C-alpha cells in the first residue's frame, strides 16, 4: 500500500446464500481511503454500502459468506492488518474495532444500550483498549462528551439514552466511536434518522472533529446534499458494485456514469425548473435474485447500447482520479452536465 | 428511586384492603355455609342434624350475623392481634395450621425457582446464540416435552421409578421414622431423598417454558442495533452477549418473580396432592371444599398478600434493573 493509504478494499464480495438463491449483496467492490480524508459513499437501499462497511469491521451477519477480495488496513500505529482474513470474533479484529476504527450507526434511538448510562458505555471501551482505571476512564468519558458538545457533560455522563434527545444520543454515539482516537470513523447514515437542523449540527461536529483529530471518515448516506457538505471524494454504488468514484467536484459537475447523472437530476432544487415534473429514474431497482446481465443498470439507463450493455459487465475506466464503470463513459467526458446542488 | 418505592408501597395498602374484602365475600358466595357442608358430611356417616341443631351451630359460630360484621370481626382480629380465626373443620386456630405448611411451601418454591432460573437462563442464552445448532434442537425438544408433560404425571413416573427401581421410600417429605424425630444428619439425608422428586417436577415444568421465553427474548434483543454497537466497540462475543442482550432479555423474568410466589404457593396443588407434600395447596383445596371460611379466607388473604408484595418486589427490582421503568 502507498504510504498515504489507510484502507484499501480490493474486489470485495459478500454473498448471502438464501433458499431463494444467492444474493450478491457486494459484488466486487474496490476502493481506498487515504489518511485524514472523507470518503462519501452514496447509494440507494440495498446497494450494498452498509454491508461493505460491515465487511471492513468483520461484523457481517453469520449467514454471509465472503468468497473473495481483500481488505487491508494500516492505522496510525503502523502495523498492517489484513482484515479480510480475520475471524469475526478474533482477538486481532477486536483490537481494531473501537480502537482503530470507530463506527456510528443510523439509529441513535436504538444503537445505544438502553440499560446502561452513556458514561458506562464509553468507559467500557476506553477501559478495554486504553487500560485506564475506572476514575480515569470516567474523566475521559466526560472530556469526550464535552468534545462532542454535549451540554453539561459532567451530569450527562450518568444519563441513560432514553433521557436524551435524538441529536444528543447521536452525539453520545460519536463520543463512543471516537473514544480511543481511531484512525478511521465509519459513519453509516448517521444523520438519516435526525431532523434537518440536528443533521446540520451533527455534520458540523463531524467536520470539526475530523480536522481536530485528523481521522479519516467513510460517510455512508443516500443524500447527495450531505455528501456535498462533508466529503472529499465520493463513490456511488448500485446493486453491489461501485459505479463511479470521483472528487466531490467531479461527481457534481462532471459525472461520468448515467446512474450518477440520473440521481443528480432527480434532486429537487430551490427556484429552478419550477412547475416542471421532477425527473425520475425509470423502472425499479431489480430484484436481488435476478440482477440483469451485463451492466446492472442497463434496463433503466437512457444511454443503453443494445448488444453491449446488456451482455458484458463494463470494466472500471479511469479518467485521472475519476473512475466510471460504464461502457460509454468516454462520451460523457465532453458533455458537461450543469449541476446546481 | 426512593419516591418510586414509597409511592408503590402506599398504593399496595388500599389494594390489600380491597382484596381482603372481595376474598371474604367470594367465599360466602356459594349456597350454604360450613354448617350445611358439615351436616352433609354427617349424613354420609349416618348421623343427622335437626334444623334446630343447625341453627344453634350457626348462632354459635356467628354465621347468622351480617356478612360485613363477620368480615369486620375477622379482619380486625388479623390486623390487631394476628389472629386468623378458627378453622371450623379442624377445630384449631388457623394460624397453627398455616405457618408450618407455609414455611415448607416457601422453601420448596424458592429452591425450585432458583433451579428453574439456573437451568432456563443459560440454556436459553445458548439456544439463542447458537440458533438451529444440534443442541438448540435438543433443548427445543426437551422444552416442548417438559412443557407438554403434566406435572402430576411426571411426579407419578418419578415416584414409580424411584420406588420400583431405586427402592426408595416416596411421598411426603420424610420417612415415617423421621416424621416426628428431632433434626439429625439422618433426617437431613432423608429429607434430601424425598425432596428431589418435587424439586425436579416443579423446576422442569417451569424451566421448559422459561427456556422458550429466554430464547425468544434473546433472539429479539440480539438483532437490535445496540448489540452491533457493542461488537463495534471491540468487546468479545461473550462480553457482548452477557452484558447487553442478556441484561435486557432478563426483564420479563424479573417482572414475573412476583407472580412466581403465589403461583408456586397454589399452582402445585395437584403435584402436592400426588406427592403427599405437606404444603399449603392441598389444605386450601380441602378448606374450599368444606366452606371452612376462616381457613379458606385466610389462605386467600395470604395468597393475595404474596401477590401484592411479590408484584411490589418485582416492580422495585425491575426499576432498579431497567432505568427506563424508573422515570415512566
Interface residues (C-beta under 8 A of the other chain):
Chain A: X57 X59 X89 X94 X95 X96 X97 X98 X99 X102 X103 X105 X106 X107 X110 X111 X112 X113 X114 X115 X116 X117 X121 X124 X125 X128 X129 X160 X162 X163 X173 X176 X177
Chain B: X224 X225 X226 X228 X229 X230 X231 X232 X233 X234 X235 X236 X237 X243 X244 X247 X248 X321 X322 X323 X324 X327
